[in-house]
Amino acid sequence: MLKLFETVPNFSEGRRKEVLDELRDAFKIDGVSLIDYSADPDHNRSVYTAVGDADGIKKAIIAAVGVAVKRIDLNEHEGVHPRIGAVDVIPIIPLFDATFEEAIEIARDVARQIAAKFELPVYLYGEAAEHGWRVDLASIRRGQFEGLAQKMKDPAWKPDFGPNVPHPTAGATVVGVRDFLVAFNVNLKTDDLTIAKRIARAVRASSGGLGYVKALGVELKSKGIVQVTMNILDYRRNAIYRVFELVKMEARRWGVDVHSTEIIGCIPTEAVVDVFNYYLMGDLAKERVLEYGILRRWY
């Protein structure tokens, strides 16, 4: 049985190369492979994707959190992406024969260790949440770092682990377990932030758009354009192509064209195959993708 876990920690740093390199080096742990990382200066955020066994993943996360707590001060942080911590969120995803129960055990152990080691408040979310109102990451993050001290005075927002006040520079961290999601951004050929926000409102589930889609309109000052930044929480129920087509349709409504798109982190083969089949009108099955077939046959 192949029991591997993916982790996709998000750090509130997207500009300083030396810090990004230190975070990358933290994943040089036996039993762990860092398969992707990216950083964006406008979001001022970086995302690292690592895969490994349970022990390796735990060691790598703890090492990376240590770098972030030491090197990132949220009192000096500015960026368009919401955040409450230097290490904003640490999702853990079970792969292949690994189970959600095993991933939850890893998440809780990681949360317990980083809270004790770094005096860091930690919330559990997603499948690992111990309170129903903490399943949704956005609920925990609401108010951001600037409102965290006041929020934590409410007993409903006492952390699951760690102190009952924010870390003075690193805020708080959210650790949890989830299924695959697709972080999908659409950049628009305009600098009008109002248009991006209107499109995000039309697309996201919470305001009547597509189910399982979260969306925000943000400004990319370094590029002179705006972006609809999205998380597709269930690509099986709402595929990337459907989300993209709706964004394009809403953009046309405001006389705006798409500049480009980007995927943050890694996505499953199945999600790529869905897009391939839609635009090429095909019937490709994921099992016919060479690398996928090799992996499932020999590993």
Legacy VTK file of the C-alpha trace (Angstrom):
# vtk DataFile Version 3.0
C-alpha trace
ASCII
DATASET POLYDATA
POINTS 299 float
0.000 0.000 0.000
1.266 3.449 -0.993
0.612 5.892 1.849
1.731 9.363 0.929
0.480 12.770 1.999
0.547 16.135 0.270
0.951 19.380 2.163
0.505 22.841 0.662
1.527 25.419 3.279
0.911 29.074 2.426
3.357 31.632 3.818
2.856 35.391 4.079
5.993 36.164 2.093
6.248 36.625 -1.651
8.984 39.209 -2.155
12.207 38.481 -0.292
14.165 35.850 -2.201
16.395 34.982 0.729
13.397 34.093 2.892
11.736 32.145 0.086
14.960 30.163 -0.350
15.122 29.385 3.370
11.534 28.133 3.276
12.346 25.963 0.275
15.381 24.499 2.040
13.231 23.529 5.024
11.618 20.842 2.876
14.934 19.044 2.324
13.884 16.208 4.610
14.298 12.468 4.066
11.043 10.979 2.854
9.796 14.293 1.413
9.863 15.750 -2.104
9.176 19.429 -2.763
7.401 19.211 -6.103
6.360 22.831 -6.636
6.646 26.291 -5.141
5.596 29.744 -6.273
5.579 33.283 -4.943
3.707 36.432 -5.913
4.785 39.937 -4.878
1.306 41.484 -5.106
-0.297 38.788 -2.974
2.956 38.831 -0.945
2.423 35.141 -0.469
4.147 31.891 -1.356
2.826 28.367 -1.741
4.948 25.234 -1.378
3.730 21.783 -2.412
5.450 18.786 -0.840
4.697 15.073 -0.860
6.019 12.469 1.540
5.385 9.897 4.203
3.773 10.856 7.498
6.976 11.324 9.507
8.737 13.270 6.772
5.797 15.583 6.174
5.552 16.410 9.861
9.279 17.170 10.130
9.241 19.343 6.995
6.230 21.374 8.138
7.742 22.010 11.560
11.036 23.086 9.989
9.288 25.464 7.580
7.149 26.956 10.345
10.350 27.628 12.282
11.747 29.629 9.359
8.524 31.595 8.929
8.158 32.479 12.602
11.752 33.694 12.681
11.780 35.589 9.383
8.259 36.969 8.795
6.786 39.869 10.769
3.122 40.465 9.968
3.308 43.939 11.514
5.295 44.900 8.413
3.403 42.728 5.922
1.307 44.144 3.091
-0.406 42.147 0.363
-3.745 41.682 -1.363
-4.386 38.167 -0.047
-6.204 37.748 3.292
-4.030 36.254 6.070
-3.861 35.779 9.835
-0.406 34.294 10.154
3.153 34.207 8.922
2.262 30.609 8.156
-1.300 31.314 7.122
-2.610 27.824 6.426
-1.225 24.286 6.329
-3.518 21.860 4.483
-2.771 18.136 4.470
-4.222 15.906 1.750
-4.141 12.084 1.789
-2.898 10.466 -1.443
-3.404 6.987 -2.933
-4.021 4.493 -0.110
-3.686 7.018 2.710
-6.919 7.861 4.531
-8.480 11.052 5.797
-8.318 9.630 9.319
-4.533 9.280 9.011
-4.235 12.800 7.612
-6.279 14.167 10.526
-3.919 12.450 12.960
-0.959 14.130 11.223
-2.683 17.535 11.262
-3.451 17.373 14.959
0.076 16.219 15.806
1.595 19.026 13.702
-0.732 21.582 15.290
0.166 20.390 18.779
3.919 20.469 18.089
4.117 23.887 16.409
1.923 25.439 19.108
4.245 24.144 21.833
7.542 24.758 20.005
6.826 28.270 18.721
4.183 29.527 21.204
1.882 29.889 18.239
-1.944 29.806 18.377
-3.246 27.102 16.029
-6.753 26.490 14.700
-7.931 23.251 13.109
-10.068 23.484 9.965
-11.622 21.327 7.272
-11.907 17.620 8.038
-9.745 18.126 11.130
-11.987 20.825 12.657
-13.310 20.125 16.126
-15.991 22.831 15.912
-18.498 23.186 13.097
-17.920 26.923 12.655
-14.232 26.275 12.006
-14.633 23.948 9.040
-14.497 26.914 6.644
-11.054 28.513 6.419
-12.519 31.904 5.512
-14.416 32.040 8.825
-11.226 31.571 10.811
-9.360 34.107 8.675
-12.094 36.765 8.840
-10.719 39.934 10.443
-7.193 39.018 9.361
-4.081 39.549 11.469
-5.059 43.112 12.335
-8.301 41.966 13.985
-6.983 38.746 15.488
-6.281 39.955 19.039
-9.827 41.248 19.434
-11.329 38.156 17.802
-9.482 35.823 20.152
-11.110 37.471 23.175
-14.316 35.707 22.124
-14.399 32.217 23.709
-15.749 30.863 20.417
-12.387 31.698 18.833
-10.091 30.254 21.455
-7.382 28.356 19.527
-7.387 24.582 19.472
-3.732 24.618 20.527
-1.337 27.217 21.869
-1.754 30.560 23.634
-4.988 32.542 23.704
-3.327 35.647 22.256
-1.688 36.103 18.839
2.016 35.565 18.414
3.400 39.138 18.322
4.893 38.793 14.839
3.570 35.499 13.421
-0.124 35.835 14.342
-1.831 32.440 14.257
-1.774 29.408 12.000
-4.546 27.233 10.613
-3.871 23.510 10.118
-6.323 21.099 8.552
-7.227 18.312 6.198
-9.023 18.674 2.899
-9.482 17.031 -0.466
-7.780 18.396 -3.574
-8.658 21.934 -4.535
-7.625 23.942 -7.578
-6.178 27.416 -6.978
-7.060 29.108 -10.259
-6.486 32.767 -11.125
-7.714 34.720 -14.151
-5.880 37.937 -14.985
-7.851 40.625 -16.830
-6.762 43.232 -19.372
-7.792 46.140 -17.197
-6.641 47.955 -14.075
-10.221 48.533 -12.906
-10.522 46.680 -9.588
-14.283 47.250 -9.511
-14.683 44.984 -12.552
-12.644 42.186 -10.974
-14.741 42.407 -7.805
-17.995 42.317 -9.806
-16.853 39.233 -11.689
-15.750 37.534 -8.456
-19.174 38.225 -6.968
-20.868 36.664 -9.992
-18.686 33.554 -9.862
-18.408 32.643 -6.184
-20.873 30.360 -4.456
-21.509 32.615 -1.460
-23.092 35.320 -3.631
-25.096 33.037 -5.910
-22.478 31.913 -8.406
-21.022 28.470 -8.953
-21.061 25.931 -6.155
-17.744 25.021 -4.522
-16.069 28.185 -5.843
-14.519 30.960 -3.765
-13.441 34.138 -5.536
-12.010 37.585 -4.846
-11.114 40.492 -7.081
-7.611 41.811 -6.393
-5.203 44.331 -7.868
-1.825 43.282 -9.296
-0.021 46.614 -9.132
3.277 45.190 -10.357
1.586 44.196 -13.630
-0.876 47.046 -13.976
-3.852 44.671 -14.151
-6.452 43.080 -11.902
-7.172 39.454 -11.117
-10.046 37.194 -10.184
-8.371 34.824 -7.735
-10.290 31.619 -7.031
-10.295 28.352 -5.162
-12.307 25.580 -6.772
-13.054 23.420 -3.748
-14.432 20.492 -5.742
-13.226 20.309 -9.343
-15.419 17.238 -9.935
-18.602 19.219 -9.305
-17.401 22.411 -10.994
-14.591 21.839 -13.448
-11.952 24.430 -14.294
-13.360 24.979 -17.786
-16.818 25.833 -16.434
-15.407 28.376 -14.013
-13.194 29.873 -16.724
-16.045 30.190 -19.202
-18.190 32.009 -16.653
-15.370 34.437 -15.851
-14.904 35.122 -19.582
-18.629 35.652 -20.058
-18.827 38.113 -17.161
-15.686 39.898 -18.379
-17.282 40.425 -21.805
-20.215 42.032 -20.050
-17.841 44.787 -18.927
-15.953 44.955 -22.217
-12.829 43.304 -20.821
-10.681 40.497 -22.242
-8.711 37.852 -20.370
-4.993 38.605 -20.138
-3.834 35.198 -18.867
-4.542 32.470 -16.341
-2.485 30.652 -13.760
-2.662 27.611 -11.545
-1.073 27.923 -8.103
0.390 24.701 -6.792
-0.356 21.314 -8.333
-3.604 19.822 -9.590
-4.788 16.240 -10.116
-4.543 14.554 -13.513
-8.314 14.198 -13.572
-8.785 17.984 -13.453
-6.421 18.474 -16.403
-8.152 15.735 -18.393
-11.518 17.462 -17.854
-10.180 20.655 -19.425
-8.570 18.722 -22.297
-11.808 16.900 -23.081
-13.931 20.050 -22.973
-11.819 22.195 -25.281
-10.744 19.410 -27.641
-14.138 17.645 -27.544
-12.407 14.396 -26.611
-12.970 11.392 -24.387
-9.541 10.915 -22.838
-9.565 8.954 -19.566
-6.983 9.738 -16.899
-5.777 6.119 -17.072
-4.535 6.837 -20.618
-2.136 9.521 -19.409
1.261 7.806 -19.518
2.692 9.037 -16.234
-0.528 8.293 -14.372
-0.574 4.736 -15.701
3.067 4.168 -14.760
2.515 5.486 -11.244
-0.522 3.339 -10.553
1.075 0.213 -12.051
4.432 0.255 -10.290
3.842 2.351 -7.207
LINES 1 300
299 0 1 2 3 4 5 6 7 8 9 10 11 12 13 14 15 16 17 18 19 20 21 22 23 24 25 26 27 28 29 30 31 32 33 34 35 36 37 38 39 40 41 42 43 44 45 46 47 48 49 50 51 52 53 54 55 56 57 58 59 60 61 62 63 64 65 66 67 68 69 70 71 72 73 74 75 76 77 78 79 80 81 82 83 84 85 86 87 88 89 90 91 92 93 94 95 96 97 98 99 100 101 102 103 104 105 106 107 108 109 110 111 112 113 114 115 116 117 118 119 120 121 122 123 124 125 126 127 128 129 130 131 132 133 134 135 136 137 138 139 140 141 142 143 144 145 146 147 148 149 150 151 152 153 154 155 156 157 158 159 160 161 162 163 164 165 166 167 168 169 170 171 172 173 174 175 176 177 178 179 180 181 182 183 184 185 186 187 188 189 190 191 192 193 194 195 196 197 198 199 200 201 202 203 204 205 206 207 208 209 210 211 212 213 214 215 216 217 218 219 220 221 222 223 224 225 226 227 228 229 230 231 232 233 234 235 236 237 238 239 240 241 242 243 244 245 246 247 248 249 250 251 252 253 254 255 256 257 258 259 260 261 262 263 264 265 266 267 268 269 270 271 272 273 274 275 276 277 278 279 280 281 282 283 284 285 286 287 288 289 290 291 292 293 294 295 296 297 298
